[in-house]
């Protein structure tokens, strides 16, 4: 009978080759861990702004570097193509995953409160600390007419919006501190504090609407990330970049989305009234941001000012998530992903035009660093 499995009688590979292969495959497995973390954050299995993600980043970076070292060890045992791939992948995977995350992990809605570049929002817990007497009195009129099966999901969505509004309070507090540290005119500091008070009101309304939907009194949990970090060094360039991204673009996009949802035919009257107020406030915040940006740009070197164009590049290519992955709740005030992404990208495109048109006179001769439309 002919042998149909000829490899059974084949001689085993040399020990050094077998050892090299084992090390190379182990190295490739370790090198893949940064991409696993990136995928988990992109899919929102892990919150990219959470401490879990921050610790995970350190862990996978270490594992990938170990993978690179094993790849080198594989080459020491026996130089193979797989060993070269493993060595290169181990040392480059963290950086490739980092740049993928920059362009695919969603940015926040509204003015984001950032620590180490990541947007932070509070979780919610059972309390009525943000449902004060005035809000409850207004909330008593919010008899939201929503399908029974959707009420819990809608409440969750409104609380997610409330969390971003609450985080914006901290963002404006940090913003005011940066302005003071950099010697900004007093009117900018005053505007920042007034805008923060607007965000408090927005958060209260959102928490009240959520409570009317599911009958649960919930508010923001303690938010340690709101504290000003000791190692944060203000600079005009950082202020300009953050103001352009979070103030000029995200708050401008938030104003547009709120205005569109408030104007929808057949929408819920109660949520439409809340959104109409939010739209006006967010548009005013964006206008304040443009004033601060003009002041900050006057302090920048030409090459720093030209680098602001990259902020727009990042916004145009990033994946911007809404609080829900569909548009079924838009009549009840919750934007779907298409509306939110379109608003961010169109606002960013208009911001690029305005950014270039309003460049300080001393900088206009400098060509922009990017030509992404």
Secondary structure, DSSP 8 states (H G I E B T S, - for coil): ---S-GGGGS----HHHHHHHHHHHHHHHHHTHHHHHHHHHHTTSS-TTSHHHHHHHHHHHHHHHHHHHHHHHHHHH---HHHHHHHHHHHHHHHHHHHHHHHHS---SSS-EEETTEEE---EEE--TTS-HHHHHHHTT------GGGHHHHHHHHHHHHHHHHHHHHHHHHHHHHHHHTT--HHHHHHHHHHHHHHHHHHHHHHHHHHHHH---EEE---GGGS--TT----HHHHHHHIIIIIIIIIHHHHHHHHHHHT-TT--HHHHHHHHHHHHHHHHHHHHHHHHHHHHHTTS-HHHHHHHHHHHHHHHHS----SSSSSTTGGGT---HHHHHHHHHHHHHHHHHHHHHT--GGGTTS--S----
